[in-house]
Amino acid sequence: MTGRLPQFVVAGAPKAGTTALHAALATHPGLYLSPVKEPKFYLTDGRPPPRSQQRGPGDAHSAREWIWRRQDYLALFTAAPEDAVRGESTPFYLHDRAAQARLAADVPDVRVVAVVRDPVDRAWSNWVHLRADGLEPEADFLAAVRQEERRVADGWAPFWHYRGLGRYGEQLRDLYRHVPRERVLLLRYRQVVDSPRETLDRVSAFLGVAPGVAHAVPPENVKPYVADGPRHRALSRLVRAGAALGAYAPPQVWRQVSRPLVAALHAGRAPRPAMPVEVRREVLEPLLPDIEQLEELTGESFADWKGDTGRGDFRSRSAGSEAR
């Protein structure tokens, strides 16, 4: 049965373009991507996700969608052609050290595609995502980041780890203890977005399939910015209450019920505000040593992440500057 395991994974980081990359790689006839984009199998140890890590809004409901039974995971790859290179995408594998160890032990020759993004922009996009879906109760990004340590201690799931998910230096250091460097391909989010054809060719070569075949797919996981206000707060309370109840119903039931609520939230979309320089500096400051560690590990410069502007979707600007 081991023959039906994946031969590669797209790991890390959440909100770094892994959904678009997964969809693009799935267009390559020499590759087979699991029909479930984030099975999260190696986040588990063959048992359901522990309830001690499901205490944030919507966490318990989301945990019901994890594929933790081995037979269910293997079934994801049964339709793969014999000569196809099999893979799956779970961005949390880069962050979860136990997942790294399980993956390397189960698939000794696994190849890992790790996608990283300016950690402040990644955290901001993460917060926008959770706000848009009515799950993040904190209307101020910086205030939410400041609550991270308490939330982690209280058992909120990894998607709430705004800074923690962006500590790529530590994550890559630990991954290299399990997977040799030559079987890890590190990509930047901007490469996926700005140079999709060249990036797909790099990934194809890394996975041993023909370049020039896979084609980019428009991203589908981009959430709108939804401004705070009475309407947003009322709808969000309904979403969070429903998500709590949804933990006791099949995931597809809550998805169906919540769809009009989430659509109503998204109808309140507004232009994304500029990130004040002082906010970026506070979020970035504890991450600077980790960025330096990433530079030491890779021999690459990530100086563009260390300044007041960053290099992601959302440039920091002083108040009154025109939003991009």
C-alpha positions as CSV (number, residue, x, y, z in Angstrom):
1,M,0.0,0.0,0.0
2,T,3.0,2.3,0.4
3,G,3.1,2.6,-3.3
4,R,0.1,4.9,-3.2
5,L,1.6,7.4,-0.8
6,P,2.6,10.8,-2.2
7,Q,6.1,11.3,-3.7
8,F,6.1,15.0,-3.0
9,V,4.3,17.6,-0.9
10,V,3.8,21.3,-1.3
11,A,4.4,22.5,2.3
12,G,4.2,26.0,3.7
13,A,3.3,28.6,4.2
14,P,-0.4,29.3,4.6
15,K,-1.4,32.3,2.5
16,A,1.7,32.0,0.4
17,G,0.2,30.9,-2.9
18,T,0.0,27.1,-2.2
19,T,-3.6,26.8,-3.4
20,A,-2.7,28.4,-6.8
21,L,0.5,26.3,-7.1
22,H,-1.5,23.1,-6.3
23,A,-4.1,23.9,-9.0
24,A,-1.4,24.7,-11.5
25,L,0.6,21.6,-10.9
26,A,-2.6,19.6,-11.3
27,T,-2.7,20.6,-14.9
28,H,0.5,18.7,-15.7
29,P,-0.3,15.2,-17.1
30,G,2.8,13.8,-15.5
31,L,1.7,14.8,-12.0
32,Y,-1.2,13.6,-9.9
33,L,-2.3,16.0,-7.1
34,S,-4.7,14.7,-4.4
35,P,-8.3,15.7,-5.1
36,V,-8.4,17.0,-1.5
37,K,-6.1,20.0,-1.5
38,E,-5.2,20.0,2.3
39,P,-5.7,16.5,3.7
40,K,-3.4,17.4,6.7
41,F,-2.7,13.7,7.2
42,Y,0.8,14.1,8.6
43,L,-0.5,16.6,11.2
44,T,-2.1,13.6,12.9
45,D,-0.7,10.5,14.4
46,G,-3.4,8.2,13.1
47,R,-5.9,9.6,15.5
48,P,-8.4,12.4,15.3
49,P,-7.0,15.9,15.8
50,P,-6.8,16.6,19.6
51,R,-9.5,18.7,21.0
52,S,-6.9,20.6,23.0
53,Q,-5.9,22.3,19.7
54,Q,-9.4,23.2,18.6
55,R,-10.4,26.0,20.9
56,G,-10.4,29.0,18.5
57,P,-13.4,30.1,16.5
58,G,-14.2,27.4,13.9
59,D,-11.3,25.2,14.9
60,A,-13.4,22.2,16.0
61,H,-15.5,22.4,12.8
62,S,-12.4,22.6,10.6
63,A,-10.8,19.7,12.4
64,R,-13.6,17.4,11.2
65,E,-12.4,17.9,7.7
66,W,-8.9,16.5,8.4
67,I,-8.1,13.1,6.8
68,W,-6.5,11.2,9.7
69,R,-7.4,7.6,8.8
70,R,-4.6,6.0,6.8
71,Q,-6.9,4.1,4.5
72,D,-8.7,7.4,3.6
73,Y,-5.4,9.1,2.9
74,L,-4.1,6.2,0.7
75,A,-7.4,6.4,-1.1
76,L,-6.6,9.9,-2.3
77,F,-4.0,8.4,-4.6
78,T,-5.6,5.3,-5.9
79,A,-6.7,7.1,-9.1
80,A,-3.2,8.2,-10.0
81,P,-1.8,6.7,-13.2
82,E,1.1,4.3,-12.6
83,D,3.6,6.6,-14.2
84,A,2.4,9.8,-12.6
85,V,4.3,11.6,-9.8
86,R,1.9,11.8,-6.9
87,G,1.7,14.8,-4.5
88,E,-0.5,16.7,-2.1
89,S,-0.4,20.2,-0.6
90,T,-0.7,20.9,3.1
91,P,1.0,24.2,4.0
92,F,1.0,23.5,7.7
93,Y,3.6,20.7,7.2
94,L,6.4,23.3,7.2
95,H,5.3,24.7,10.5
96,D,4.5,21.4,12.3
97,R,7.8,19.7,13.4
98,A,6.0,16.4,14.2
99,A,4.5,16.4,10.7
100,Q,8.0,16.8,9.2
101,A,9.2,13.8,11.1
102,R,6.2,11.6,10.2
103,L,6.4,12.6,6.6
104,A,10.1,11.8,6.3
105,A,9.6,8.5,8.1
106,D,6.7,7.4,6.0
107,V,8.0,8.6,2.6
108,P,11.9,8.4,3.0
109,D,12.5,9.8,-0.5
110,V,9.9,12.5,-0.3
111,R,10.5,15.8,-2.1
112,V,9.2,19.0,-0.5
113,V,8.3,22.2,-2.2
114,A,8.3,25.0,0.4
115,V,6.7,28.3,-0.4
116,V,7.5,31.3,1.8
117,R,6.2,34.9,1.8
118,D,7.2,38.1,3.5
119,P,6.1,37.1,7.1
120,V,4.3,40.4,7.8
121,D,2.4,40.3,4.6
122,R,1.6,36.6,5.2
123,A,0.3,37.4,8.7
124,W,-1.8,40.3,7.4
125,S,-3.3,38.1,4.6
126,N,-4.0,35.4,7.3
127,W,-5.9,38.0,9.4
128,V,-7.8,39.3,6.4
129,H,-8.8,35.8,5.5
130,L,-10.2,35.0,9.0
131,R,-11.9,38.4,9.3
132,A,-13.6,37.9,5.9
133,D,-15.0,34.6,7.0
134,G,-16.3,36.0,10.2
135,L,-14.0,34.0,12.5
136,E,-11.5,36.6,13.7
137,P,-13.2,38.6,16.5
138,E,-10.4,41.2,16.7
139,A,-11.0,44.1,14.3
140,D,-7.5,45.4,14.7
141,F,-4.7,43.5,13.0
142,L,-2.0,44.5,15.4
143,A,-4.2,43.7,18.4
144,A,-4.8,40.3,17.0
145,V,-1.0,39.7,16.6
146,R,-0.4,40.8,20.2
147,Q,-2.9,38.1,21.3
148,E,-1.1,35.3,19.5
149,E,0.9,33.9,22.5
150,R,-2.2,33.8,24.7
151,R,-4.3,32.2,22.0
152,V,-1.6,29.5,21.3
153,A,-1.5,28.8,25.0
154,D,-5.3,28.5,25.1
155,G,-5.2,25.9,22.3
156,W,-6.2,27.9,19.2
157,A,-5.3,26.0,16.0
158,P,-2.2,26.8,13.9
159,F,-3.9,29.0,11.4
160,W,-4.2,31.6,14.2
161,H,-0.4,31.7,14.7
162,Y,0.1,34.9,12.8
163,R,3.8,35.4,13.5
164,G,4.6,31.7,14.3
165,L,3.7,30.5,10.8
166,G,6.2,33.0,9.3
167,R,9.3,31.7,11.2
168,Y,10.7,30.0,8.2
169,G,14.3,30.0,9.3
170,E,13.4,27.7,12.3
171,Q,11.1,25.7,10.2
172,L,13.5,25.1,7.4
173,R,16.4,24.3,9.8
174,D,14.3,21.6,11.4
175,L,13.0,20.3,8.0
176,Y,16.6,19.8,6.8
177,R,17.1,17.4,9.8
178,H,14.6,15.1,8.2
179,V,14.8,15.8,4.4
180,P,18.2,16.4,2.6
181,R,18.5,19.9,1.1
182,E,18.6,18.6,-2.4
183,R,15.1,17.3,-2.0
184,V,13.7,20.6,-0.8
185,L,12.8,23.4,-3.2
186,L,12.4,26.8,-1.6
187,L,10.2,29.2,-3.5
188,R,9.1,32.7,-2.8
189,Y,5.5,33.8,-3.0
190,R,6.4,36.6,-5.4
191,Q,8.0,34.1,-7.8
192,V,4.7,32.1,-7.9
193,V,2.7,35.3,-8.5
194,D,5.0,37.3,-10.7
195,S,6.8,34.6,-12.8
196,P,4.3,31.6,-12.8
197,R,5.7,30.0,-16.0
198,E,9.3,30.1,-14.9
199,T,8.3,28.9,-11.4
200,L,6.3,26.0,-12.7
201,D,9.2,25.0,-14.9
202,R,11.5,25.0,-11.8
203,V,9.0,22.8,-9.9
204,S,8.5,20.5,-12.8
205,A,12.3,20.0,-13.2
206,F,12.6,19.4,-9.4
207,L,9.9,16.7,-9.6
208,G,11.3,15.1,-12.7
209,V,8.6,15.9,-15.2
210,A,8.7,17.8,-18.4
211,P,8.8,21.6,-18.2
212,G,6.6,23.8,-20.2
213,V,3.5,21.7,-19.7
214,A,1.8,22.9,-16.5
215,H,0.0,26.2,-16.7
216,A,-1.0,28.8,-14.2
217,V,-4.5,28.9,-12.8
218,P,-6.1,32.1,-11.4
219,P,-6.0,32.1,-7.6
220,E,-9.3,31.1,-5.9
221,N,-8.2,31.6,-2.3
222,V,-8.0,35.4,-2.1
223,K,-10.3,36.8,0.5
224,P,-11.7,40.3,0.3
225,Y,-11.0,42.9,3.0
226,V,-14.1,43.5,5.0
227,A,-14.3,46.6,7.1
228,D,-15.5,46.6,10.7
229,G,-18.9,47.8,11.5
230,P,-22.2,46.8,13.1
231,R,-23.2,44.6,10.2
232,H,-19.9,42.8,10.1
233,R,-20.0,42.2,13.9
234,A,-23.5,40.9,13.8
235,L,-22.9,38.5,10.9
236,S,-19.6,37.4,12.4
237,R,-21.3,36.5,15.7
238,L,-23.7,34.3,13.8
239,V,-20.8,32.6,11.9
240,R,-18.9,31.9,15.0
241,A,-21.9,30.5,16.8
242,G,-22.7,28.4,13.8
243,A,-19.2,27.1,13.5
244,A,-19.3,26.0,17.1
245,L,-22.5,24.0,16.4
246,G,-21.0,22.8,13.1
247,A,-18.4,20.9,15.1
248,Y,-21.2,18.3,15.8
249,A,-22.4,18.1,12.2
250,P,-20.9,16.7,9.0
251,P,-18.5,19.4,7.5
252,Q,-20.5,19.7,4.3
253,V,-23.7,20.5,6.3
254,W,-22.1,23.5,7.9
255,R,-20.4,24.6,4.7
256,Q,-23.8,24.7,3.0
257,V,-25.5,26.5,5.9
258,S,-22.7,29.0,6.3
259,R,-22.4,29.9,2.6
260,P,-25.0,32.7,2.6
261,L,-23.6,34.1,5.8
262,V,-20.1,34.3,4.4
263,A,-21.4,35.7,1.1
264,A,-23.2,38.4,3.1
265,L,-19.9,39.2,4.9
266,H,-18.0,39.4,1.6
267,A,-20.6,41.7,0.2
268,G,-19.2,44.3,2.7
269,R,-15.8,44.3,1.0
270,A,-13.9,47.5,1.0
271,P,-10.5,48.8,-0.3
272,R,-7.7,47.3,1.7
273,P,-6.2,49.9,4.0
274,A,-2.6,50.8,4.0
275,M,-0.5,49.1,6.7
276,P,1.0,51.9,8.8
277,V,4.8,51.7,9.0
278,E,4.7,51.5,12.8
279,V,2.4,48.4,12.6
280,R,4.7,46.7,10.2
281,R,7.7,47.5,12.4
282,E,6.1,46.0,15.5
283,V,5.0,42.8,13.8
284,L,8.4,42.4,12.0
285,E,10.8,43.2,14.9
286,P,10.6,39.7,16.7
287,L,11.0,38.0,13.3
288,L,14.2,39.7,12.2
289,P,16.5,37.1,13.9
290,D,14.6,34.3,12.1
291,I,14.9,36.0,8.7
292,E,18.7,36.2,9.3
293,Q,18.7,32.5,10.1
294,L,16.8,31.9,6.8
295,E,19.5,33.8,5.0
296,E,22.3,31.8,6.7
297,L,20.6,28.5,5.8
298,T,19.9,29.4,2.2
299,G,22.7,31.7,1.3
300,E,20.1,34.1,-0.2
301,S,19.2,37.6,0.8
302,F,15.8,38.4,2.2
303,A,16.7,42.0,2.8
304,D,13.5,43.1,1.1
305,W,11.5,41.6,4.0
306,K,13.4,43.6,6.6
307,G,12.4,47.1,5.7
308,D,9.3,49.3,6.1
309,T,7.8,48.3,2.8
310,G,8.2,44.6,2.3
311,R,7.7,42.9,-1.0
312,G,4.3,41.2,-0.8
313,D,0.8,42.3,-1.8
314,F,0.4,44.9,0.9
315,R,3.0,47.7,1.0
316,S,3.3,49.6,4.2
317,R,2.6,53.3,3.7
318,S,2.3,56.4,5.8
319,A,-1.2,57.6,6.4
320,G,-2.7,59.4,3.5
321,S,-0.7,57.5,0.9
322,E,-2.6,56.1,-2.0
323,A,-3.4,52.4,-1.6
324,R,-2.2,50.1,-4.3
